[in-house]
């Protein structure tokens, strides 16, 4: 993984609801609105992430591999 690249780990969907009153768009179909939380990993040692305050104190980071990635 190159610096600055973040790896998705889990998408936690909280709610799903129809978009545009469930209108079925021609040739595509209906859309949904998702309310969700995206969980991902990042390399705390990558220079691009150094501007994030206290990233090295993030929960669970110490229990991961030495580079902070799962």
Order of alpha helices (4+ residues) and beta strands (2+ residues): beta-beta
